[in-house]
Amino acid sequence: MRILVTGGAGFVGSHTADAYLAAGHEVHIIDNLSTGRRTHAPVDAVLHETDIHAVEAERVFRDVRPDIVNHHAAQASVKVSSGDPVRDLEINVGGTARIARLCAEHDVGKLIYASSGGTVYGDPTWLPVSEQHPCVPMSPYGLSKYSGELYVELFSRTHGLDFTIFRYGNAFGPRQDPYGEAGVVAIFAANMLAHRPCTIDGDGEQRKDYLYVSDVARANVLALDHGSRQIYNIGTGHGTSVNEIFQALQDATGDGTPPVYGPPRPGDVRNFWLDCSRARQDLGWKPEVTFEEGARRTVSSLRLR
Ligand SMILES: NC(=O)c1ccc[n+]([C@@H]2O[C@H](COP(=O)([O-])OP(=O)(O)OC[C@H]3O[C@@H](n4cnc5c(N)ncnc54)[C@H](O)[C@@H]3O)[C@@H](O)[C@H]2O)c1
């Protein structure tokens, strides 16, 4: 298939592009390199360096005529969204509406949309959080990702566009910059390799759903043939505490610098993990890389930099 990956020079998008190439597909990437890097985009993919809002993006749709569009381009930081909610809205909501419209106009077979399980639900009222949980986002970023989902569904209803929506947990792995949603793994690993102390917010017993990025990429490959007009949580189904992350990374790096415990982050959700049984049932997807193995691979990639 001919697949267009937006945001394919970013962290998750580049791993997704890698996975599509490995499965034998032709891959094109649209990325404005605002946070992505040219070197992250696989060499076997065609990189169209442009903005999803630009006229040029429309030309790519016309020339490439993709069978599938995989939409990862976004402003992906909760912190940045809180500082500039309007810009976040323009990129994440306006950008997704535009991509959905282009898909409908250019007869794209399916739009695969990267949403955020960690932010669209808000404070969980039950655990693990299933797809039926109400969406009550607590940040402009969470609201923008959820609004993007609604636009994708709208274009499905009005234009017959097929889609799969993924609500990821906190992805981690090589190529992640330390400011993303799951930046803690990248930040801690980089600190430990430089023997700098890591700051743990609060008591470090807060638990979130961290999953290795190749597992996320694999879900995107499965969505080429499965999961029509469905929403799937993509996570591990359990929480990993910040203390456990710290320990796994100390084991992987061999660093012995003790952590510094700081005040808890205001408004931080203490426990959050996703119920991923729907993805297991429909897509045959389950995470394959343990946190410890993922930590080792992340550290190895940082050592090579
Ligand atoms: N990383 C996670 O844990 C996580 C969790 C849930 C959802 N997501 C979603 O996955 C996607 C990728 O996130 P990431 O962590 O890889 O972030 P990232 O910042 O590494 O990737 C985003 C990519 O989009 C590009 N981009 C941004 N705005 C653009 C625009 N207007 N036009 C063209 N390209 C643009 C950036 O240059 C970058 O390459 C995002 O949609 C994000 O919301 C990520």
The ligand as an ORCA input file, in Angstrom:
! r2SCAN-3c Opt
* xyz 0 1
  N       4.350     10.205     22.712
  C       3.290      9.736     23.343
  O       3.388      9.100     24.385
  C       1.916      9.972     22.766
  C       0.821      9.562     23.511
  C      -0.458      9.763     22.997
  C      -0.627     10.335     21.759
  N       0.454     10.751     21.057
  C       0.225     11.371     19.750
  O       1.137     10.799     18.811
  C       1.532     11.792     17.876
  C       3.039     11.896     17.830
  O       3.525     12.296     19.110
  P       5.078     12.305     19.441
  O       5.228     12.072     20.874
  O       5.773     11.418     18.486
  O       5.442     13.827     19.169
  P       6.531     14.484     18.208
  O       6.540     15.936     18.555
  O       7.815     13.739     18.268
  O       5.898     14.254     16.770
  C       5.031     15.182     16.152
  C       5.541     15.384     14.737
  O       4.610     16.215     14.035
  C       5.326     17.235     13.340
  N       4.415     18.376     13.226
  C       3.921     19.146     14.232
  N       3.105     20.075     13.728
  C       3.078     19.900     12.390
  C       2.406     20.564     11.327
  N       1.610     21.616     11.566
  N       2.608     20.138     10.072
  C       3.441     19.078      9.812
  N       4.099     18.399     10.785
  C       3.910     18.815     12.057
  C       6.542     17.516     14.197
  O       7.612     18.121     13.494
  C       6.878     16.110     14.689
  O       7.738     15.450     13.767
  C       0.825     13.078     18.278
  O      -0.376     13.179     17.535
  C       0.502     12.860     19.734
  O      -0.616     13.606     20.143
  C       1.721     10.586     21.534
*
